[in-house]
Amino acid sequence: MFQAVAKLRLNVLFAGSMEGAHRDGVLLGIVATWSAIGVAVQACLTWAFERLGTRRDVFALSV
C-alpha cells in the first residue's frame, strides 16, 4: 500500500501546479496514515470538509 502512495505522490508532481501537487501530497500522506492506524478515512474527511464549507468567512481566499 505504501508503495502505491509513493507512486501517486511522484505522479502528482506533474499535475496542475506545484501548489496543487503539494496539497495533494499532504492529503495523500494524511489518508495513508489514517488508513495505517485504522481510522475511518471517509468519515473523517466528510467531517472536515463539511466544516470547511460552512466557514467561508474564516477560510476565504483573499485575492
N, CA, C, O and CB atoms as a CASP TS submission, in Angstrom:
PFRMAT TS
TARGET T0000
AUTHOR 0000-0000-0000
METHOD Language model
MODEL 1
PARENT N/A
ATOM      1  N   MET     1       0.806  -1.187   0.000  1.00  0.00           N
ATOM      2  CA  MET     1       0.000   0.000   0.000  1.00  0.00           C
ATOM      3  C   MET     1       0.859   1.265   0.000  1.00  0.00           C
ATOM      4  O   MET     1       0.565   2.213  -0.729  1.00  0.00           O
ATOM      5  CB  MET     1      -0.922  -0.010   1.188  1.00  0.00           C
ATOM      6  N   PHE     2       1.907   1.284   0.805  1.00  0.00           N
ATOM      7  CA  PHE     2       2.726   2.485   0.886  1.00  0.00           C
ATOM      8  C   PHE     2       3.472   2.748  -0.414  1.00  0.00           C
ATOM      9  O   PHE     2       3.764   3.899  -0.740  1.00  0.00           O
ATOM     10  CB  PHE     2       3.710   2.371   2.030  1.00  0.00           C
ATOM     11  N   GLN     3       3.779   1.700  -1.152  1.00  0.00           N
ATOM     12  CA  GLN     3       4.424   1.893  -2.439  1.00  0.00           C
ATOM     13  C   GLN     3       3.468   2.585  -3.407  1.00  0.00           C
ATOM     14  O   GLN     3       3.894   3.433  -4.192  1.00  0.00           O
ATOM     15  CB  GLN     3       4.896   0.548  -3.014  1.00  0.00           C
ATOM     16  N   ALA     4       2.188   2.237  -3.363  1.00  0.00           N
ATOM     17  CA  ALA     4       1.201   2.895  -4.218  1.00  0.00           C
ATOM     18  C   ALA     4       1.079   4.371  -3.871  1.00  0.00           C
ATOM     19  O   ALA     4       0.961   5.208  -4.767  1.00  0.00           O
ATOM     20  CB  ALA     4      -0.162   2.209  -4.088  1.00  0.00           C
ATOM     21  N   VAL     5       1.105   4.700  -2.591  1.00  0.00           N
ATOM     22  CA  VAL     5       1.028   6.102  -2.168  1.00  0.00           C
ATOM     23  C   VAL     5       2.259   6.861  -2.652  1.00  0.00           C
ATOM     24  O   VAL     5       2.144   7.999  -3.108  1.00  0.00           O
ATOM     25  CB  VAL     5       0.902   6.206  -0.627  1.00  0.00           C
ATOM     26  N   ALA     6       3.431   6.245  -2.559  1.00  0.00           N
ATOM     27  CA  ALA     6       4.658   6.897  -3.015  1.00  0.00           C
ATOM     28  C   ALA     6       4.610   7.152  -4.517  1.00  0.00           C
ATOM     29  O   ALA     6       5.050   8.205  -4.978  1.00  0.00           O
ATOM     30  CB  ALA     6       5.884   6.042  -2.663  1.00  0.00           C
ATOM     31  N   LYS     7       4.083   6.209  -5.279  1.00  0.00           N
ATOM     32  CA  LYS     7       3.963   6.400  -6.735  1.00  0.00           C
ATOM     33  C   LYS     7       2.966   7.506  -7.060  1.00  0.00           C
ATOM     34  O   LYS     7       3.188   8.292  -7.982  1.00  0.00           O
ATOM     35  CB  LYS     7       3.531   5.089  -7.419  1.00  0.00           C
ATOM     36  N   LEU     8       1.870   7.570  -6.308  1.00  0.00           N
ATOM     37  CA  LEU     8       0.900   8.644  -6.527  1.00  0.00           C
ATOM     38  C   LEU     8       1.515  10.001  -6.248  1.00  0.00           C
ATOM     39  O   LEU     8       1.285  10.952  -6.995  1.00  0.00           O
ATOM     40  CB  LEU     8      -0.333   8.441  -5.650  1.00  0.00           C
ATOM     41  N   ARG     9       2.287  10.102  -5.191  1.00  0.00           N
ATOM     42  CA  ARG     9       2.940  11.376  -4.877  1.00  0.00           C
ATOM     43  C   ARG     9       3.879  11.794  -5.989  1.00  0.00           C
ATOM     44  O   ARG     9       3.925  12.971  -6.346  1.00  0.00           O
ATOM     45  CB  ARG     9       3.704  11.278  -3.558  1.00  0.00           C
ATOM     46  N   LEU    10       4.631  10.853  -6.543  1.00  0.00           N
ATOM     47  CA  LEU    10       5.543  11.172  -7.628  1.00  0.00           C
ATOM     48  C   LEU    10       4.768  11.642  -8.855  1.00  0.00           C
ATOM     49  O   LEU    10       5.174  12.607  -9.501  1.00  0.00           O
ATOM     50  CB  LEU    10       6.412   9.958  -7.975  1.00  0.00           C
ATOM     51  N   ASN    11       3.672  10.984  -9.184  1.00  0.00           N
ATOM     52  CA  ASN    11       2.883  11.372 -10.347  1.00  0.00           C
ATOM     53  C   ASN    11       2.202  12.716 -10.165  1.00  0.00           C
ATOM     54  O   ASN    11       1.970  13.427 -11.142  1.00  0.00           O
ATOM     55  CB  ASN    11       1.851  10.319 -10.641  1.00  0.00           C
ATOM     56  N   VAL    12       1.882  13.072  -8.942  1.00  0.00           N
ATOM     57  CA  VAL    12       1.202  14.333  -8.661  1.00  0.00           C
ATOM     58  C   VAL    12       2.116  15.528  -8.944  1.00  0.00           C
ATOM     59  O   VAL    12       1.625  16.629  -9.191  1.00  0.00           O
ATOM     60  CB  VAL    12       0.725  14.365  -7.204  1.00  0.00           C
ATOM     61  N   LEU    13       3.406  15.331  -8.911  1.00  0.00           N
ATOM     62  CA  LEU    13       4.330  16.435  -9.161  1.00  0.00           C
ATOM     63  C   LEU    13       4.118  17.064 -10.532  1.00  0.00           C
ATOM     64  O   LEU    13       4.475  18.223 -10.740  1.00  0.00           O
ATOM     65  CB  LEU    13       5.759  15.952  -9.036  1.00  0.00           C
ATOM     66  N   PHE    14       3.556  16.331 -11.449  1.00  0.00           N
ATOM     67  CA  PHE    14       3.387  16.826 -12.807  1.00  0.00           C
ATOM     68  C   PHE    14       1.939  17.176 -13.123  1.00  0.00           C
ATOM     69  O   PHE    14       1.580  17.310 -14.293  1.00  0.00           O
ATOM     70  CB  PHE    14       3.889  15.804 -13.790  1.00  0.00           C
ATOM     71  N   ALA    15       1.118  17.324 -12.119  1.00  0.00           N
ATOM     72  CA  ALA    15      -0.304  17.603 -12.329  1.00  0.00           C
ATOM     73  C   ALA    15      -0.633  19.026 -11.890  1.00  0.00           C
ATOM     74  O   ALA    15      -0.493  19.356 -10.712  1.00  0.00           O
ATOM     75  CB  ALA    15      -1.179  16.588 -11.560  1.00  0.00           C
ATOM     76  N   GLY    16      -1.059  19.853 -12.803  1.00  0.00           N
ATOM     77  CA  GLY    16      -1.530  21.192 -12.455  1.00  0.00           C
ATOM     78  C   GLY    16      -0.414  22.152 -12.101  1.00  0.00           C
ATOM     79  O   GLY    16       0.293  22.641 -12.982  1.00  0.00           O
ATOM     80  N   SER    17      -0.255  22.421 -10.829  1.00  0.00           N
ATOM     81  CA  SER    17       0.751  23.366 -10.368  1.00  0.00           C
ATOM     82  C   SER    17       1.519  22.773  -9.196  1.00  0.00           C
ATOM     83  O   SER    17       1.152  21.724  -8.667  1.00  0.00           O
ATOM     84  CB  SER    17       0.103  24.705  -9.970  1.00  0.00           C
ATOM     85  N   MET    18       2.572  23.443  -8.802  1.00  0.00           N
ATOM     86  CA  MET    18       3.351  22.968  -7.664  1.00  0.00           C
ATOM     87  C   MET    18       2.539  23.054  -6.372  1.00  0.00           C
ATOM     88  O   MET    18       2.646  22.182  -5.509  1.00  0.00           O
ATOM     89  CB  MET    18       4.647  23.776  -7.530  1.00  0.00           C
ATOM     90  N   GLU    19       1.735  24.093  -6.241  1.00  0.00           N
ATOM     91  CA  GLU    19       0.914  24.234  -5.042  1.00  0.00           C
ATOM     92  C   GLU    19      -0.127  23.117  -4.961  1.00  0.00           C
ATOM     93  O   GLU    19      -0.352  22.545  -3.894  1.00  0.00           O
ATOM     94  CB  GLU    19       0.222  25.607  -5.026  1.00  0.00           C
ATOM     95  N   GLY    20      -0.753  22.814  -6.085  1.00  0.00           N
ATOM     96  CA  GLY    20      -1.732  21.729  -6.110  1.00  0.00           C
ATOM     97  C   GLY    20      -1.097  20.380  -5.824  1.00  0.00           C
ATOM     98  O   GLY    20      -1.675  19.548  -5.125  1.00  0.00           O
ATOM     99  N   ALA    21       0.092  20.167  -6.366  1.00  0.00           N
ATOM    100  CA  ALA    21       0.803  18.914  -6.124  1.00  0.00           C
ATOM    101  C   ALA    21       1.183  18.780  -4.651  1.00  0.00           C
ATOM    102  O   ALA    21       1.099  17.693  -4.079  1.00  0.00           O
ATOM    103  CB  ALA    21       2.059  18.832  -7.006  1.00  0.00           C
ATOM    104  N   HIS    22       1.595  19.879  -4.047  1.00  0.00           N
ATOM    105  CA  HIS    22       1.951  19.843  -2.624  1.00  0.00           C
ATOM    106  C   HIS    22       0.727  19.519  -1.773  1.00  0.00           C
ATOM    107  O   HIS    22       0.800  18.689  -0.867  1.00  0.00           O
ATOM    108  CB  HIS    22       2.564  21.189  -2.182  1.00  0.00           C
ATOM    109  N   ARG    23      -0.392  20.169  -2.061  1.00  0.00           N
ATOM    110  CA  ARG    23      -1.616  19.908  -1.299  1.00  0.00           C
ATOM    111  C   ARG    23      -2.076  18.467  -1.464  1.00  0.00           C
ATOM    112  O   ARG    23      -2.518  17.839  -0.501  1.00  0.00           O
ATOM    113  CB  ARG    23      -2.728  20.861  -1.735  1.00  0.00           C
ATOM    114  N   ASP    24      -1.974  17.946  -2.669  1.00  0.00           N
ATOM    115  CA  ASP    24      -2.376  16.557  -2.908  1.00  0.00           C
ATOM    116  C   ASP    24      -1.454  15.592  -2.169  1.00  0.00           C
ATOM    117  O   ASP    24      -1.913  14.596  -1.611  1.00  0.00           O
ATOM    118  CB  ASP    24      -2.372  16.245  -4.415  1.00  0.00           C
ATOM    119  N   GLY    25      -0.173  15.882  -2.167  1.00  0.00           N
ATOM    120  CA  GLY    25       0.772  15.043  -1.441  1.00  0.00           C
ATOM    121  C   GLY    25       0.510  15.030   0.056  1.00  0.00           C
ATOM    122  O   GLY    25       0.610  13.987   0.702  1.00  0.00           O
ATOM    123  N   VAL    26       0.177  16.186   0.602  1.00  0.00           N
ATOM    124  CA  VAL    26      -0.148  16.269   2.028  1.00  0.00           C
ATOM    125  C   VAL    26      -1.401  15.461   2.327  1.00  0.00           C
ATOM    126  O   VAL    26      -1.445  14.704   3.297  1.00  0.00           O
ATOM    127  CB  VAL    26      -0.340  17.737   2.463  1.00  0.00           C
ATOM    128  N   LEU    27      -2.421  15.625   1.489  1.00  0.00           N
ATOM    129  CA  LEU    27      -3.669  14.880   1.704  1.00  0.00           C
ATOM    130  C   LEU    27      -3.447  13.374   1.587  1.00  0.00           C
ATOM    131  O   LEU    27      -3.997  12.606   2.376  1.00  0.00           O
ATOM    132  CB  LEU    27      -4.738  15.328   0.697  1.00  0.00           C
ATOM    133  N   LEU    28      -2.651  12.950   0.617  1.00  0.00           N
ATOM    134  CA  LEU    28      -2.359  11.517   0.481  1.00  0.00           C
ATOM    135  C   LEU    28      -1.609  10.988   1.703  1.00  0.00           C
ATOM    136  O   LEU    28      -1.862   9.868   2.146  1.00  0.00           O
ATOM    137  CB  LEU    28      -1.535  11.257  -0.793  1.00  0.00           C
ATOM    138  N   GLY    29      -0.700  11.775   2.244  1.00  0.00           N
ATOM    139  CA  GLY    29       0.021  11.354   3.443  1.00  0.00           C
ATOM    140  C   GLY    29      -0.894  11.201   4.639  1.00  0.00           C
ATOM    141  O   GLY    29      -0.764  10.253   5.413  1.00  0.00           O
ATOM    142  N   ILE    30      -1.826  12.144   4.792  1.00  0.00           N
ATOM    143  CA  ILE    30      -2.777  12.068   5.898  1.00  0.00           C
ATOM    144  C   ILE    30      -3.662  10.840   5.747  1.00  0.00           C
ATOM    145  O   ILE    30      -3.882  10.108   6.712  1.00  0.00           O
ATOM    146  CB  ILE    30      -3.637  13.344   5.967  1.00  0.00           C
ATOM    147  N   VAL    31      -4.168  10.613   4.543  1.00  0.00           N
ATOM    148  CA  VAL    31      -5.046   9.458   4.306  1.00  0.00           C
ATOM    149  C   VAL    31      -4.296   8.150   4.538  1.00  0.00           C
ATOM    150  O   VAL    31      -4.849   7.223   5.129  1.00  0.00           O
ATOM    151  CB  VAL    31      -5.615   9.493   2.873  1.00  0.00           C
ATOM    152  N   ALA    32      -3.050   8.060   4.084  1.00  0.00           N
ATOM    153  CA  ALA    32      -2.265   6.839   4.288  1.00  0.00           C
ATOM    154  C   ALA    32      -2.014   6.585   5.772  1.00  0.00           C
ATOM    155  O   ALA    32      -2.060   5.441   6.224  1.00  0.00           O
ATOM    156  CB  ALA    32      -0.929   6.931   3.539  1.00  0.00           C
ATOM    157  N   THR    33      -1.749   7.644   6.524  1.00  0.00           N
ATOM    158  CA  THR    33      -1.520   7.497   7.960  1.00  0.00           C
ATOM    159  C   THR    33      -2.788   7.039   8.660  1.00  0.00           C
ATOM    160  O   THR    33      -2.752   6.124   9.484  1.00  0.00           O
ATOM    161  CB  THR    33      -1.028   8.816   8.566  1.00  0.00           C
ATOM    162  N   TRP    34      -3.913   7.675   8.335  1.00  0.00           N
ATOM    163  CA  TRP    34      -5.189   7.267   8.936  1.00  0.00           C
ATOM    164  C   TRP    34      -5.499   5.815   8.616  1.00  0.00           C
ATOM    165  O   TRP    34      -5.942   5.068   9.488  1.00  0.00           O
ATOM    166  CB  TRP    34      -6.331   8.167   8.446  1.00  0.00           C
ATOM    167  N   SER    35      -5.272   5.406   7.369  1.00  0.00           N
ATOM    168  CA  SER    35      -5.535   4.016   6.986  1.00  0.00           C
ATOM    169  C   SER    35      -4.654   3.048   7.764  1.00  0.00           C
ATOM    170  O   SER    35      -5.109   1.984   8.185  1.00  0.00           O
ATOM    171  CB  SER    35      -5.316   3.827   5.485  1.00  0.00           C
ATOM    172  N   ALA    36      -3.401   3.419   7.950  1.00  0.00           N
ATOM    173  CA  ALA    36      -2.460   2.535   8.646  1.00  0.00           C
ATOM    174  C   ALA    36      -2.828   2.339  10.115  1.00  0.00           C
ATOM    175  O   ALA    36      -2.585   1.270  10.674  1.00  0.00           O
ATOM    176  CB  ALA    36      -1.051   3.094   8.545  1.00  0.00           C
ATOM    177  N   ILE    37      -3.410   3.358  10.742  1.00  0.00           N
ATOM    178  CA  ILE    37      -3.748   3.228  12.160  1.00  0.00           C
ATOM    179  C   ILE    37      -5.205   2.832  12.377  1.00  0.00           C
ATOM    180  O   ILE    37      -5.656   2.717  13.517  1.00  0.00           O
ATOM    181  CB  ILE    37      -3.464   4.530  12.880  1.00  0.00           C
ATOM    182  N   GLY    38      -5.937   2.623  11.291  1.00  0.00           N
ATOM    183  CA  GLY    38      -7.289   2.093  11.406  1.00  0.00           C
ATOM    184  C   GLY    38      -8.389   3.117  11.608  1.00  0.00           C
ATOM    185  O   GLY    38      -9.461   2.777  12.108  1.00  0.00           O
ATOM    186  N   VAL    39      -8.147   4.355  11.231  1.00  0.00           N
ATOM    187  CA  VAL    39      -9.160   5.403  11.356  1.00  0.00           C
ATOM    188  C   VAL    39     -10.075   5.357  10.136  1.00  0.00           C
ATOM    189  O   VAL    39      -9.617   5.064   9.031  1.00  0.00           O
ATOM    190  CB  VAL    39      -8.498   6.811  11.502  1.00  0.00           C
ATOM    191  N   ALA    40     -11.355   5.641  10.323  1.00  0.00           N
ATOM    192  CA  ALA    40     -12.320   5.677   9.216  1.00  0.00           C
ATOM    193  C   ALA    40     -12.054   6.934   8.379  1.00  0.00           C
ATOM    194  O   ALA    40     -12.478   8.033   8.739  1.00  0.00           O
ATOM    195  CB  ALA    40     -13.806   5.661   9.753  1.00  0.00           C
ATOM    196  N   VAL    41     -11.355   6.757   7.272  1.00  0.00           N
ATOM    197  CA  VAL    41     -10.898   7.883   6.455  1.00  0.00           C
ATOM    198  C   VAL    41     -12.074   8.669   5.886  1.00  0.00           C
ATOM    199  O   VAL    41     -12.091   9.896   5.978  1.00  0.00           O
ATOM    200  CB  VAL    41     -10.004   7.387   5.319  1.00  0.00           C
ATOM    201  N   GLN    42     -13.043   7.997   5.308  1.00  0.00           N
ATOM    202  CA  GLN    42     -14.165   8.693   4.692  1.00  0.00           C
ATOM    203  C   GLN    42     -14.948   9.508   5.716  1.00  0.00           C
ATOM    204  O   GLN    42     -15.371  10.627   5.425  1.00  0.00           O
ATOM    205  CB  GLN    42     -15.087   7.696   4.002  1.00  0.00           C
ATOM    206  N   ALA    43     -15.142   8.965   6.893  1.00  0.00           N
ATOM    207  CA  ALA    43     -15.871   9.691   7.942  1.00  0.00           C
ATOM    208  C   ALA    43     -15.105  10.937   8.376  1.00  0.00           C
ATOM    209  O   ALA    43     -15.706  11.994   8.569  1.00  0.00           O
ATOM    210  CB  ALA    43     -16.121   8.777   9.156  1.00  0.00           C
ATOM    211  N   CYS    44     -13.799  10.827   8.530  1.00  0.00           N
ATOM    212  CA  CYS    44     -13.002  11.985   8.941  1.00  0.00           C
ATOM    213  C   CYS    44     -12.973  13.066   7.866  1.00  0.00           C
ATOM    214  O   CYS    44     -13.097  14.250   8.177  1.00  0.00           O
ATOM    215  CB  CYS    44     -11.580  11.553   9.275  1.00  0.00           C
ATOM    216  N   LEU    45     -12.810  12.670   6.607  1.00  0.00           N
ATOM    217  CA  LEU    45     -12.801  13.656   5.520  1.00  0.00           C
ATOM    218  C   LEU    45     -14.158  14.319   5.363  1.00  0.00           C
ATOM    219  O   LEU    45     -14.235  15.522   5.117  1.00  0.00           O
ATOM    220  CB  LEU    45     -12.393  12.997   4.203  1.00  0.00           C
ATOM    221  N   THR    46     -15.232  13.544   5.503  1.00  0.00           N
ATOM    222  CA  THR    46     -16.570  14.121   5.425  1.00  0.00           C
ATOM    223  C   THR    46     -16.762  15.141   6.533  1.00  0.00           C
ATOM    224  O   THR    46     -17.265  16.237   6.287  1.00  0.00           O
ATOM    225  CB  THR    46     -17.646  13.024   5.515  1.00  0.00           C
ATOM    226  N   TRP    47     -16.370  14.797   7.732  1.00  0.00           N
ATOM    227  CA  TRP    47     -16.478  15.713   8.867  1.00  0.00           C
ATOM    228  C   TRP    47     -15.706  17.002   8.605  1.00  0.00           C
ATOM    229  O   TRP    47     -16.225  18.095   8.834  1.00  0.00           O
ATOM    230  CB  TRP    47     -15.964  15.043  10.146  1.00  0.00           C
ATOM    231  N   ALA    48     -14.468  16.879   8.125  1.00  0.00           N
ATOM    232  CA  ALA    48     -13.629  18.057   7.906  1.00  0.00           C
ATOM    233  C   ALA    48     -14.167  18.931   6.775  1.00  0.00           C
ATOM    234  O   ALA    48     -14.231  20.152   6.919  1.00  0.00           O
ATOM    235  CB  ALA    48     -12.198  17.631   7.596  1.00  0.00           C
ATOM    236  N   PHE    49     -14.553  18.326   5.657  1.00  0.00           N
ATOM    237  CA  PHE    49     -14.995  19.121   4.510  1.00  0.00           C
ATOM    238  C   PHE    49     -16.346  19.774   4.757  1.00  0.00           C
ATOM    239  O   PHE    49     -16.614  20.849   4.220  1.00  0.00           O
ATOM    240  CB  PHE    49     -15.067  18.253   3.269  1.00  0.00           C
ATOM    241  N   GLU    50     -17.191  19.154   5.548  1.00  0.00           N
ATOM    242  CA  GLU    50     -18.462  19.799   5.897  1.00  0.00           C
ATOM    243  C   GLU    50     -18.213  21.062   6.706  1.00  0.00           C
ATOM    244  O   GLU    50     -18.894  22.067   6.503  1.00  0.00           O
ATOM    245  CB  GLU    50     -19.365  18.832   6.687  1.00  0.00           C
ATOM    246  N   ARG    51     -17.262  21.026   7.608  1.00  0.00           N
ATOM    247  CA  ARG    51     -16.978  22.197   8.416  1.00  0.00           C
ATOM    248  C   ARG    51     -16.233  23.270   7.638  1.00  0.00           C
ATOM    249  O   ARG    51     -16.458  24.459   7.865  1.00  0.00           O
ATOM    250  CB  ARG    51     -16.183  21.802   9.625  1.00  0.00           C
ATOM    251  N   LEU    52     -15.348  22.876   6.724  1.00  0.00           N
ATOM    252  CA  LEU    52     -14.675  23.863   5.888  1.00  0.00           C
ATOM    253  C   LEU    52     -15.673  24.603   5.005  1.00  0.00           C
ATOM    254  O   LEU    52     -15.539  25.807   4.785  1.00  0.00           O
ATOM    255  CB  LEU    52     -13.605  23.192   5.025  1.00  0.00           C
ATOM    256  N   GLY    53     -16.665  23.890   4.505  1.00  0.00           N
ATOM    257  CA  GLY    53     -17.658  24.504   3.632  1.00  0.00           C
ATOM    258  C   GLY    53     -18.543  25.500   4.347  1.00  0.00           C
ATOM    259  O   GLY    53     -19.123  26.375   3.704  1.00  0.00           O
ATOM    260  N   THR    54     -18.664  25.393   5.663  1.00  0.00           N
ATOM    261  CA  THR    54     -19.528  26.306   6.401  1.00  0.00           C
ATOM    262  C   THR    54     -18.756  27.460   7.023  1.00  0.00           C
ATOM    263  O   THR    54     -19.355  28.317   7.673  1.00  0.00           O
ATOM    264  CB  THR    54     -20.271  25.556   7.475  1.00  0.00           C
ATOM    265  N   ARG    55     -17.442  27.501   6.839  1.00  0.00           N
ATOM    266  CA  ARG    55     -16.628  28.552   7.459  1.00  0.00           C
ATOM    267  C   ARG    55     -15.947  29.415   6.404  1.00  0.00           C
ATOM    268  O   ARG    55     -14.746  29.670   6.498  1.00  0.00           O
ATOM    269  CB  ARG    55     -15.576  27.936   8.388  1.00  0.00           C
ATOM    270  N   ARG    56     -16.686  29.862   5.416  1.00  0.00           N
ATOM    271  CA  ARG    56     -16.086  30.675   4.354  1.00  0.00           C
ATOM    272  C   ARG    56     -15.504  31.982   4.871  1.00  0.00           C
ATOM    273  O   ARG    56     -14.538  32.493   4.304  1.00  0.00           O
ATOM    274  CB  ARG    56     -17.114  30.970   3.289  1.00  0.00           C
ATOM    275  N   ASP    57     -16.079  32.531   5.941  1.00  0.00           N
ATOM    276  CA  ASP    57     -15.556  33.768   6.493  1.00  0.00           C
ATOM    277  C   ASP    57     -14.139  33.571   7.053  1.00  0.00           C
ATOM    278  O   ASP    57     -13.335  34.503   7.044  1.00  0.00           O
ATOM    279  CB  ASP    57     -16.492  34.293   7.584  1.00  0.00           C
ATOM    280  N   VAL    58     -13.842  32.390   7.528  1.00  0.00           N
ATOM    281  CA  VAL    58     -12.525  32.114   8.102  1.00  0.00           C
ATOM    282  C   VAL    58     -11.544  31.644   7.033  1.00  0.00           C
ATOM    283  O   VAL    58     -10.385  32.059   7.029  1.00  0.00           O
ATOM    284  CB  VAL    58     -12.637  31.061   9.209  1.00  0.00           C
ATOM    285  N   PHE    59     -12.002  30.778   6.122  1.00  0.00           N
ATOM    286  CA  PHE    59     -11.115  30.147   5.163  1.00  0.00           C
ATOM    287  C   PHE    59     -11.171  30.757   3.765  1.00  0.00           C
ATOM    288  O   PHE    59     -10.602  30.192   2.831  1.00  0.00           O
ATOM    289  CB  PHE    59     -11.435  28.704   5.079  1.00  0.00           C
ATOM    290  N   ALA    60     -11.835  31.882   3.599  1.00  0.00           N
ATOM    291  CA  ALA    60     -11.951  32.516   2.291  1.00  0.00           C
ATOM    292  C   ALA    60     -10.583  32.981   1.816  1.00  0.00           C
ATOM    293  O   ALA    60      -9.767  33.468   2.599  1.00  0.00           O
ATOM    294  CB  ALA    60     -12.936  33.701   2.342  1.00  0.00           C
ATOM    295  N   LEU    61     -10.347  32.821   0.513  1.00  0.00           N
ATOM    296  CA  LEU    61      -9.097  33.272  -0.087  1.00  0.00           C
ATOM    297  C   LEU    61      -9.199  34.751  -0.421  1.00  0.00           C
ATOM    298  O   LEU    61     -10.178  35.186  -1.028  1.00  0.00           O
ATOM    299  CB  LEU    61      -8.761  32.449  -1.352  1.00  0.00           C
ATOM    300  N   SER    62      -8.214  35.510  -0.035  1.00  0.00           N
ATOM    301  CA  SER    62      -8.209  36.923  -0.391  1.00  0.00           C
ATOM    302  C   SER    62      -7.456  37.091  -1.703  1.00  0.00           C
ATOM    303  O   SER    62      -6.339  36.597  -1.854  1.00  0.00           O
ATOM    304  CB  SER    62      -7.569  37.788   0.735  1.00  0.00           C
ATOM    305  N   VAL    63      -8.066  37.781  -2.634  1.00  0.00           N
ATOM    306  CA  VAL    63      -7.424  37.986  -3.949  1.00  0.00           C
ATOM    307  C   VAL    63      -7.045  39.414  -4.162  1.00  0.00           C
ATOM    308  O   VAL    63      -6.498  39.758  -5.209  1.00  0.00           O
ATOM    309  CB  VAL    63      -8.334  37.541  -5.069  1.00  0.00           C
TER
END
